[in-house]
Amino acid sequence: MTERVGARELLGRVLDGGWTSWDEPPAPPPPGSRYARDLAAARERSGCDEAVLTGEGMLRGRRVAFVVSEFGFLAGSIGRATADRIVAAVERATAERLPLLAAPASGGTRMQEGTAAFVQMARITAAVAAHRTAGLPYLVYLRHPTTGGVFASWGSLGHVTAAEPGALIGFLGPRVYEGLHGEPFPPGVQVAENLAAKGLLDAVVGIDDLAEVASRALNVLCGRPPSRPVTVPLDAGPPPEGTAWDSIERSRRPGRPGVRELLRYGASDVTPLSGTGQGEADPGLLLALARFGAAPCVLVGQDRHSQRTGHPLGPAGLRVARRGMRLAAQLGLPLVTVVDTPGAVLSADAEEGGLAGEIARCLADLITLPAPTLCLLLGEGTGGAALALLPADRVLVARHGWLAPLPPEGASVIVHRTPERAAELAESQGVRAADLLRDGTADVLVDERPDAADEPEAFCRRAAAAIEAGLSGLAPGGPAARQARYR
């Protein structure tokens, strides 16, 4: 059975030890009313004077602010005094530039206060939005249950959002739904694990793992790359040689490392993020927070292995990428894109889902992003899906990475009416790493010795070192600089 704990026990198990309360006593309700009796009973039962606790503490040595619901106090419902407490805590966290941890567990608006309580969600949302606009991390841990206006306001605004295993999470509570419609809500929908699979949550995390997960995310979200270039020993090897077709064949080897191996061997403090946060996910696109050496970043990477095993990259994947771009912009973190794709999916669903428009919007967002950007052309770079993640302040290319408007076989069909001249056409199109470096499309070569598939760990560590060096001292070039390399 999944463990459920109150606010105080949660804080005791997540923070380093003890905390400082920021709470002021709430104003008393009109004496003698039924509501006053309800509040008194809630205080007696829960040991709390309101439905939230706020304050500050230390999380793995880092000072953080928190807002934690106490479900035992009138089902964690939000009244005016509750909202006052939350808004005051969020505004203080913003003023003191603290990351904010929110752990709601609530049935939503306090019905005893009606509309006056209901509209408080707008105040709370405005305070959280100001915190985010200030470039400060906001982490959310949804507990059982989180429904109604709480889920539809401060429960759904996290830069990173996790949930308790098996937690009931939904907009309309199942008891209300059944009362209104005369039948139960469909089972299995409003459950944390289902919402994570649908790209609405980033992770399902048990209480005893929460401190580690939150600390790992904050190590990236609160970090900044070195302001000056750091010396990372790089040996790019000799200039690329060989034919374009040789590189294309090597890039397609099943054992070639991809973005997941790059993170496994070359990064630390990796926090995978799931989907768009708006109900879409795409296994062909990986979004994560990560640190390469001393350089934290948001990483958006095409997972070629997943794309080649039944999950070709579609419009949803590009929307996941754009979530990563927004996250980097909001928090002032560098964005690293990893290009490694056999091409976007070709289907009626992709066309109707706006594939071309998402490629265009990815390009526009990336070119105009106010954060520093770095692209690693890791392997295959086919078509618009590759181009969507390419324009960056600095571009690295693996020795056998390549970039082409279509798969060479498809291009050969267009030009020669047969796929049999793919190798010849690829050579003439200038797709190789050597061509990209010569033309200024790429800046730095990441060596393979002789092939990343033969030395996956060593290659990934070499690529990670190149990313760290590329991010160090990197400033956003802006649209003009990012366009200039293609003139």
N, C-alpha and C positions, 0 to 999 in steps of 0.2 A: 504494500500500500504506500502511495506517495506521501511523504512527510509534509505537513502544513504547520507553519509556526507563526507566532505573532511578531509584531514589529520589533519589540525589544530583543527577543531571541535572535531574530534575523540579524540585527545590528551587532549583537554579541558574537555571532559566528562569522560575520563578514569583515568587520573592522578589526584593527590590530589589537584593540583592547580599550574599552571605554569610549565615550564620546561626550561632546559638549552640546547641550541642548540650546537651541535658539528660540524655543517656544515661550510666548507670553500667555498668561491665563486668558481664556476667551471671555468675552462679555457675557454676563448671565442673561438667560431668557426671561421673559415676563414671569414673575413668581406665581405659583399656583396653577399654571397651565398644564395640560396633559403633556405638552412637549417638554416642559421643565422636568416633569417626572420621568419622561423617557430618557432625557439627558442624564439625570441623576442615576438612573438604573444602569445606563451604559457606562458611566464612570465607575460605578461599583463593580460591575461585571468585568470590565476590561483593565481596570487600573490606570486608564489614560483619561485625560480631560478633553480630548478631541480625537477625531478619526485619523489624524496624521501626527507623526513625530518628525521634527526637523532639527537640523543641527550640523555639526561637523565632526570629523574624526580622521583617523589615519588608515589608509588602505595600502598595505605593503610599503609603508614609509612615505606615502604620498598624502598630502592634505586634501580632503574632499568634503563636499557638502552633500547632504542627503535629504530626501523627502520620502518617508516610508508610511504606508497606510497601516492602520490597525483595524482589521476587518471586524474584530470583536466589539468595536464601538459603532453601533448602528449600521452594521454591514459596510463599514468604511465609506459611508455616504458623504457627499460634499455639500455642506451648508455654507452660509456666509462666513462664519468664524473659521471654518476649515479652509476656505479659499483665502481669507486674509492671511492665515498662517503659511499656506503654500506660496502665495505671491511674495510675502515678505522674505521667505527663505530663498526663493529663486532670485529675487532682486539683490539680496545680500551676497549670494554666491557670484552673481555677475559683477557686483561692485568690487568684491575681493578677488575676482578672477580665479575662481575655483571650479574645477570640474564638478558636475552635479550628477548624483546617482538618484534615480527615482525608482521606487518599488511599490507600485499601486496594487491594491487588492480591494475592490470596491464594487458595489452594485450600482453606482452612479450618483445621480442627484438625490439629495435628502428630500423625500416627498413631504415631510412635515413643513418645509419652508417653501415648497412650490417653485413658482417661476423665478422669484428673487434669488433662489439658490441655483436654479438651472442656468441662468445667464452668467454665473460666476465662471463657468468654463471658458468664456471668452477672455476674462481677465487673466486666468491662469495661462491660457494659450499665448496671450500677448507677452507675458513675462518670460515664458520659455523661449518664444521666438526672439526676444531681445537678447537672451543669454546665448542662443545660437549665433545670432548676428554679431555678437562680440567675439566670435571665433573660439568659444569655449565648449568643451565636450559635454554632451548630455547623453547619459547611458540609462536605459530603461530595462527593468526586470519585472515582467508581468507575472503576478502571482494569482493563485486561485481564490476566488474568481475575479476577473476584471471585465466589467461590462459597462454598457451605457455611455454616458457622457464622459466618464473618465477615460475609457478606451478611445473615445472619439475626440479627445483633446490631448492632454499631457501624456497619456499612455501610448500615443502613436507618433511621437515626434523625436524619438531617439536617433542619434547618429548610429548607435548600435542598440539593437533590441533583442533581449533574450526572454525566456519564460520558464516557469517551473514545469517539470514533467507532468503531463496529464492535466494541466491547468485548463479550466473553462475560461475561454476568452472570446468575447463576441460583442457586437453592438447591442442586440436585443436579447435580454435574458430569456432562457428557455421557458421559465415559468410564465413570464408575460406572454411569450409567443403562444404557448399552449392555451392560456386563458383567453386570448383574443381569437385564435383560429380553431380551437377545439381539437387540436391534434398536436402530438409532440414535434419539436423541432427535429429535423433529420439528424440522426446520430452521427458522431464522428467528425462533424464540421467545426464546431466551436471548441476544438481541442488544440493545445499548443503544438503537438507534433504535426497535425494536419496543416496548421497555418504556416509552420516552418517549411513544410514541403511545397507550399504554394507561393513561397517568396514573400510572406508577410512578416515573418520573424527571421532573425539571423541564426538563432540557436535555441536549443532546449537544454537547460543547465540546472543541475541539482544544486541545492543550497551550499553544500560543502565544496563545490567547484567554483562557486560564484566569485570569490575573491581573486582566484587565479585568473579567471577569464576576464574580469573587469580590469585587473592590474595590467594584464598583457595588452589589452586594448588601449589603456591610458598611456602605456609606455610609448605607443606610437602617436596617439592623438595629441598628447602633450609635448611631443618631441619636436625638434627642429633640426634640419641637417646642418652640418658645420658651415659657418658663414664664409669661411675661406676654403679654397681647394685643399684637400688632404692628399698626401702622397700615398697612393696605393700601388704597389708594384704590379705592373701589367706587362705581359709579353704577348703582343699581338701576333708574333711570328712573322714569317715572310709574307709579302703581298699575295693575295689570292691568285691561284692559278687553276688550270683545268677548265673544262667546258661547262657551260650553263647546265647541260643535261646531267652531267655528273653531280652537280650540286642539287639539282631537282630530285634525282634518284636517292641521294643520301638523305635529303630532308624528309623523304617519305618512308624511311626505314622504320619498322614497327618499334624497334628498341631505342629510337632517338628520344632523349629526354625532352620533356615539355615544361609547361609552366608549373605544374605540381612538383616536379623534381627540382626545378629551380628554387622553389620555396623550401622544399624539404632539406636540400643540401646547402643552400646559400643564404637563407634568411633566418631571422629570429623574431620573437614576439608576433607570430603570425596569427591573425584572427580572421577566419573566413567569414564573409558576409553573404547572406542568402537572398538572391533575387532583387527585385526592384523595390521591395517594401510596399508595393501596391498590387500584389496579387499575381505577379508573374515571376517565373524562374526559367533559367536556360542552362542546362549542364555544360553547354559548349563555351560558356563564358564564366571565368572565375573572377570574383571580386574579393579582395582581402586588404586588411591592414597588415603592414609588415615593416621590418627594419632590415636594411642591408648594411651591415657594419654599424657605423654611427649615424646612418641616414634613414629616418623614418619616411614612410610614403603610403599613399593609397595605390594599390596595384590592381590593374584591370588587365586580365590576360586571357587570350583565346586558348582553350584546352583542345589541342588538335586530336588527342587520343579519344576524348569524349565525342568530338565531332565525327570521327571516323568510325565510331561504334554505335551509331544510331541516334546521335543528338547533333545534327548539323546546326550551325549558328543561324538564328532567325531574328526577327524584329525584337523579340523579348530580350535576347542577349544584348542587343545594342542599347536597349533601355536600361539594362543592368549596368552597362558601361557608363551611361550618362549619369546614373546614380553615383557612381564612383567619381565622376568629374565634379558633380555638385558637392560631394563630401570634401574633396580636395580644396575646392574654392572656399567653402564655408569655414574650414579649419586652417587654411593657409598652409596645407601640406603639399609636398611635391606629388605629382601623379606619374606613375610608371605604367606604360602600356606595353604589353607583350603581344606581338603579332606572330601568329602561327596558325594559319587556317588554310584548308583546301578550298575555301570559298563558302559563301553564304548559301543557305538552303534555297532550292528552286522549287516552289510549290504554289498552289493556289492560296493556301493559308498565309504564306509569307507575303504574297502580293497584296492580299486583302488586309493583312496586318500592318502594312505600311513599311515594308523593308526598305525601299528606296528612300523614303522620307526619313527613316531612322538613320540611314547612312549619312544623309545630308546633315541631319541635326547633330550627329556625333562629330562630323567634321567641323561644323560651325562652333560647337561647344569647345572642342579641343583647340581650335585655332585661336579662340578668344579667351581661353581660360586664364584667370589672373594668377594662377599658381604656376610654379616651375613644372616643366613637363619633360619626360625622357621616354623614348621609345626603344625597345629592344626587338629587332627583327630576328626572331629566334629560329625560324625554319621556313615553312611555306608561307608565301605572302600573295594570296590569290584574290584578285578582284576587289570589289567595293568593300567587302568585309575587312580586308587588310588595310585599305586606304583609310577607312573610318578611324583607325587608331594610330595612324602614322605621323601626322604633322606634330612635331614636338620641338622644343628648344635644343635638344640633343638627341641624336639617333645613333644607336649602336646596332651593328649587324654581325651575326655569326658568320663564320667563314663560308658555310654552305646555306646561309639564308638567301632568299631571293624574293623579288617583287615583280608581279606581272598583272596586266589587266584581266586576264582570263587564265584558266589552266592551259598550259602550252598545247595540249591536245585540242582544246576547244578553239584556241586561236588559229591553230593549223587548219581546222575545219573551215573557219571563216575565210582564210587567205588562200588555202590550197585545195579546199573541198575534200580533205582527207586528214585524219589524225596522225597519219604515218610520218609527217614531216615536222612533228612537234619539236624534236631536238634542234633541227635546223632553224626553226622560227624562233625558239627561245634564245638561241645564240644571237640572232639578228636584233632582238628586242632590247638587249642590254639589261637583263634581269639579275645578273650575278652580283655578289657582294662587291667584286672588283669594279663593276660598272657603277654601282650605287655610290661607292666611295669616290670614284673619279668624277662623277657628275655632281657631287655635293648633296645627294639625297641622304647619304649616311655620313657620319663623322668619324666613328671609331670601329675598328675591327675587333671582334672577340674570336680568338683562335680556336680551332678544333684540331686534334692531333691523332690521326688525320681526320677523325670523324667523331662527332659527339656521341654517337651510339656506341662507340668502342670505349669511351671513358666518361660515362654520364656524370659521376660525382665530381671528378676533376673539372670537367667542362662547366658544370653548374657553379662551382666555386669560383671559377675564372669569370664567368658572366656576372656573378654577384659582386665580385670585386670591381668589375667595370661599372656596374650600376652605382655602387657606393662612390667611386671616383667621379662618375658623371653627375651625381646629385650634389656633391660637395661644392659649395660656392656657386651653385646654379641659380640664376635669377630668371624670372619669367621674361621672355623676350617680347611677348605681345604679338598681335596678328601680323604686323608688317615684317617682323623678323622671321616668323614662322612661314610666311609666304615666300620670303626672299630666296630660300634655297631652291625653289622650283622654277625660278625665272631662267 
